[in-house]
Amino acid sequence: MCQNGCGDFKKRKLSASSDGRGIKVAATATPGTLVHTATESIAANEWDEVWLQAVNTSGSAVKLTVEWGGTTAPYDQVEITIPAESGFTKVIPGLVLQNGREVRAFAATADVIVVHGFVNRFENTPK
């Protein structure tokens, strides 16, 4: 994504994850379960590149809504149906966020969707 002059990046766990483990989506409405809080920076070359996948542990497909930096429908919401017991489903493919914005999620059924992922944090660090 980034060529010369973007600074360095470090792979990090999602901020709401314990030790890099998945985050169970308990919420069934907005505001959703906290998944990640982006870097506080507003610099043009400092951001979090967020990658999310979801697992559905139930025997039925479940709709997942990811709130991307806000809770205003439909602008801040990404909706995807996660198939039943099918392993990882890509949800967010490396979109960027900054300014302390939050990524939250809610599902049509509580406690059956688990969100996994990581963040590439790009920072303007001196060389």
N, C-alpha and C positions, 0 to 999 in steps of 0.2 A: 504494500500500500504506500509506503513511504520511501522516497529515494534519498538523495543527499540533503542534509540540512535540517532534518526533522528531530535531531537529538537521539537519545538512546531510549530503548524500551526494556521493561522487565516484565516477565510473566508473573502474574499475581493471582491469588485465589479471589473468588467473589467475596466482597466485604462482609456479607451476611452468612458466609459459610464457616462452619467450625472445622478447622484443620483441612480445608479443601474438600470436604464431604458435600453431598447433595443437600439441597434445601427443600424441605417438604412444604408444599403450597397448601396452607391451611385456610386461607381466605377464599370466600365464594362471591365476594363483591368488592368494589373499590372502596377504600384503597387496599391494594393487594398486599400479600406477604412481601416483606423487603427481601430483595435478592442482592442488590449491589448499590452502593453510593459512589458516584464518579468522583474523580479528582476535583478538588476545590478550585483549581486553576482555571482562568479564562484566557490564558495566553493562546495565541493562534496555533502554536506548535506543541501544545501540551493537552493530552486527552487520554481517555480510556477507550480502548477498542475491546468491546464486549462480545464474547462468544458464548451462546447458551444452547443447551440441548435439554430435552425433557424425556422422562420415563414415566409411563403410565402403569401403575401396579395393579389396576383393576381389570376386570374381565370385559369392560365396555369402553368404547371410545369416549374421551372426555375433552370438552372444549377448554382451552387455556387462553387467557388474555394476559398479555405482557403490557404493563404500563411503562412506557419509554420516556422517562424524564418528566412526566406529569400524569394527570388523571383525566384530561379532557378527551371525551370520545368525539369523533373517531380519530382525531389528530395524534394523540399520544398513545393509542392502543394498537397492538398487533394481536390478531386472533388466529389461532391455529387449533385444529382438532388433533389430539394425540391418540394414535391407535392403541387399542388394548394390548397389553403385554407384548409390545413389539420392540423393546430395547430403546436405544437412543433415537430421538427425532430432533433434527436441527430446528431451532426456534429463532435464534438471532445469529446471523453469519458475520460477526465482526463489525458491527456498527459502532460509531464513535459517540462519546458523550463526555461532558465536562461540567464545570461550574457547580459541583455538588449535587447534580441532578440524580434522582433515584430511579432504579429499575425495580418495579414491583410486579407481582403476578397474582392472579386469582383464577380459580377453576370452577367449572360447573359442579364438581363434586369435591368436597374437602378431603385433604389428607391422602390422595391417591396419586397425585402428580409430584414428581421429584425433579427439581431443576439442578443441573450440573453445568459447570462451565469454568471459564477463566477470563482474565483480563490482561491484555497487553497494555501497560501504562507507558505512554510516550511522554518523556520529560526532556526539557531543554537543559541538558547537563553539560558542563564544560568538559572539553576533551583534554 
